[in-house]
Amino acid sequence: MFLTISAKPGDIFLIQPNVLHAIMSDENSSFFYDTIVFHQNMLVGSYDDRCYTDILLPIFSSRRRVLVPVSQEPPGYHELHDSVRIIMQCAHKNLATSDLLLKSELLRLFYLLASTPGLCTEHTVSTESRMTETLRPVLTYIQKHHSESVTIEQLAKIAHMSSSYFMSCFKQNFGLGAIEYLNQVRIRSACDLLRNTDRSISDIAFDTGFHNLSNFNRQFRTKVGCSPQTYRKESVLS
C-alpha cells in the first residue's frame, strides 16, 4: 500500500534507504525541489564508533525513523533548513573541497535530527511485503531502460504476472500506473538534459523515450507545469 504526503514550501524530506517512493505534482499546479542522493558509505564508521552504531546505523537501517516531512513547525527546523541549504550549495559547486564541507554538513544534519526531540522515533522493522519485493526489479528496469520502448507486457513479464494483474498491483502499491511512472522518469531525465545541455528539445524528447514531440510537450506541461522551452529559460536564469 502507498501513503500520500502533501508537501509545502520549505518542507524537508529525508527518504531512508530501501523506501520506494514517487514524487508527483497536482494536475493544476507545479513545484520545484532540490534533491541530493548519497550512499551511506560516505559517512560509514567502524563498529567501535558509537556515533555510527548508536546514531547513524539505526537511521540507515530504518530502526529509527525520521519524521517525514520536517516542516517549519518543529523546534530546530531553521537549523535543519540552513544545514540542507549548505549541503545543496556544496553539491552544486561539485569540487573536491566542497565535498569535504558536504560530508561534514551531512554529519551535522544527522546530529540535528538525532538531537531534536520528535524528529526521530524508534521503529521495529517488519519484512517488506512480498509484492513490493516482486515489483522492485520493475522499477530498476524502468530506470535503466526508460529511453527505450517499454510496454506493459515487458514489465509484467519481469514481475512474472499477467498484464492485467501487474497493472492492478502496481497501481495499488505505488499509487499510479506503470506507464505514468515511466513517463515521470522520462520527464525527470528530460529536465536534467534541459538544464545541463544545449541539445535541441526534439532530440531530448526522442532520447528520453518519447516517439513524437507533441506528446512530449503535453506530458512535460502536465507534470512540470510549463513548456520545455520555458523550463530551460527559467533554469538558466536561476
C-alpha positions in Angstrom: 0.0 0.0 0.0 1.1 3.6 -0.6 1.0 6.7 1.7 0.4 10.1 0.1 2.1 13.0 1.8 1.4 16.6 0.7 4.4 18.9 0.5 4.5 22.6 1.4 7.2 25.2 0.5 10.2 24.7 2.7 9.4 21.1 3.7 12.4 18.8 4.1 12.1 15.1 3.2 14.7 12.6 4.2 14.0 9.3 2.4 15.7 6.4 4.2 17.3 3.5 2.3 15.1 0.9 0.6 11.9 3.1 0.7 10.1 3.0 -2.6 8.7 6.5 -3.4 7.5 8.7 -6.2 7.1 12.5 -6.5 4.0 13.9 -8.2 2.5 17.3 -8.7 -1.2 18.1 -8.6 -2.9 18.4 -12.0 -3.3 22.1 -11.8 0.0 23.1 -10.1 3.7 22.7 -10.4 6.6 22.7 -7.9 10.4 22.8 -7.9 12.6 20.9 -5.5 16.3 20.1 -5.0 17.4 16.5 -4.3 20.7 15.0 -3.2 21.3 11.3 -3.2 24.2 9.9 -1.3 25.4 6.4 -0.3 25.7 5.8 3.4 29.3 4.7 2.9 30.1 8.4 2.7 29.5 8.5 6.4 30.3 4.9 7.4 32.2 4.3 10.6 33.6 1.3 12.4 31.6 -0.8 14.9 33.7 0.6 17.8 32.5 4.1 16.8 29.4 4.9 18.9 28.4 7.8 16.7 28.0 5.3 13.9 26.5 2.4 15.9 24.2 4.5 18.1 23.0 7.2 15.7 23.8 6.7 12.0 23.4 2.9 11.7 19.9 2.8 13.2 18.8 5.5 10.8 20.4 3.8 7.8 18.8 0.5 8.7 15.4 2.2 9.5 15.5 1.0 13.1 14.9 4.7 13.8 12.5 6.6 11.5 12.9 10.2 10.6 9.9 12.5 10.6 8.6 13.0 7.0 8.3 15.7 6.2 10.2 18.0 8.5 8.1 21.2 8.2 8.5 24.6 9.7 6.6 23.9 12.9 9.0 21.6 14.9 11.7 23.1 17.0 15.1 23.1 15.3 13.6 23.5 11.8 15.6 26.6 10.9 18.9 25.0 11.8 18.0 22.0 9.7 17.0 24.2 6.8 20.3 26.1 7.0 22.2 22.7 7.0 20.3 21.5 3.9 21.0 24.8 2.2 24.7 24.4 2.7 24.6 20.8 1.5 22.9 21.8 -1.7 25.4 24.6 -2.3 28.2 22.2 -1.9 26.6 19.7 -4.3 26.2 22.4 -6.9 29.8 23.5 -6.6 30.9 20.0 -7.4 34.5 20.4 -6.2 36.7 18.2 -4.0 37.0 21.0 -1.4 33.2 21.5 -1.3 32.8 17.7 -0.9 34.7 17.9 2.4 32.2 20.5 3.6 29.3 18.5 2.3 30.4 15.4 4.3 30.8 17.5 7.5 27.4 19.2 6.9 25.7 15.8 6.4 27.1 14.7 9.8 25.7 17.9 11.3 22.4 17.3 9.7 22.2 13.8 11.3 23.3 15.4 14.6 20.4 17.8 14.4 17.9 15.1 13.5 19.1 12.9 16.4 19.3 15.6 19.0 16.0 17.4 18.2 13.1 15.9 20.2 10.3 14.4 18.0 12.3 14.2 14.7 13.4 10.6 15.1 11.4 7.7 16.5 12.3 4.1 17.3 10.8 1.6 14.9 10.7 -2.2 14.7 11.4 -3.0 11.0 9.0 -5.5 9.5 9.7 -7.7 6.5 8.8 -5.8 3.3 5.8 -7.2 1.6 6.4 -9.9 -1.0 4.5 -7.8 -3.5 6.8 -4.8 -3.1 9.9 -7.0 -3.5 8.3 -8.6 -6.6 7.8 -5.2 -8.2 11.2 -3.8 -7.3 13.0 -5.2 -10.4 10.4 -3.5 -12.5 11.4 -0.1 -11.1 15.0 -0.9 -11.7 14.3 -1.9 -15.3 12.4 1.3 -15.9 15.2 3.4 -14.5 17.7 1.7 -16.8 15.6 1.4 -20.0 13.2 4.4 -19.8 14.8 5.8 -23.0 13.7 2.7 -24.9 10.3 1.4 -26.0 8.8 -0.1 -22.8 5.5 -2.0 -22.8 3.2 -3.3 -20.0 3.8 -6.8 -21.3 7.6 -6.4 -20.8 7.1 -5.1 -17.3 4.6 -7.8 -16.4 7.0 -10.5 -17.6 9.7 -9.1 -15.3 7.3 -9.4 -12.4 6.1 -12.8 -13.5 2.5 -11.7 -13.7 -0.2 -11.3 -16.3 -0.5 -7.8 -17.7 -3.9 -7.1 -16.0 -2.8 -8.3 -12.6 0.5 -6.4 -12.9 -1.2 -3.1 -13.7 -3.6 -3.6 -10.7 -0.7 -4.5 -8.3 1.5 -1.6 -9.5 -1.3 1.0 -9.0 -2.2 -0.4 -5.6 1.4 -0.4 -4.3 2.6 2.9 -5.8 -0.5 5.0 -6.3 0.0 5.5 -10.0 0.0 3.4 -13.2 3.2 1.8 -14.5 3.1 3.9 -17.7 2.5 7.1 -15.7 5.5 6.2 -13.5 7.6 5.5 -16.7 6.6 8.9 -18.1 7.6 10.6 -14.8 11.1 9.0 -15.0 11.4 10.2 -18.7 10.4 13.7 -17.8 12.9 13.8 -14.9 15.6 12.7 -17.3 14.4 15.4 -19.8 14.6 18.1 -17.1 18.2 17.1 -16.4 19.1 17.4 -20.1 17.3 20.7 -20.5 19.2 22.1 -17.5 22.6 20.8 -18.3 22.9 20.6 -22.1 22.2 22.7 -25.1 20.7 19.9 -27.1 17.6 20.6 -29.1 14.2 19.9 -27.4 13.2 17.4 -30.1 16.5 15.4 -29.6 15.9 15.4 -25.9 12.3 14.2 -26.4 13.3 11.2 -28.6 16.3 10.4 -26.5 14.2 10.1 -23.3 11.7 7.7 -24.8 9.0 9.9 -26.4 8.2 9.0 -30.0 6.7 12.3 -31.0 7.3 15.9 -30.0 3.7 16.8 -29.3 3.2 14.0 -26.8 6.4 15.0 -25.1 5.3 18.7 -24.8 1.9 17.6 -23.5 3.4 15.2 -20.9 6.0 17.8 -19.9 3.5 20.6 -19.4 1.2 18.3 -17.4 3.9 17.1 -15.0 6.2 20.2 -14.7 3.6 23.0 -15.2 5.3 24.7 -18.1 6.7 24.0 -21.6 10.2 22.6 -22.1 11.3 25.9 -23.6 10.1 27.9 -20.5 11.7 25.3 -18.1 15.1 25.7 -19.9 14.9 29.5 -19.8 14.0 29.6 -16.1 16.7 27.1 -15.3 19.3 29.3 -16.9 18.0 32.4 -15.1 18.1 30.6 -11.7 
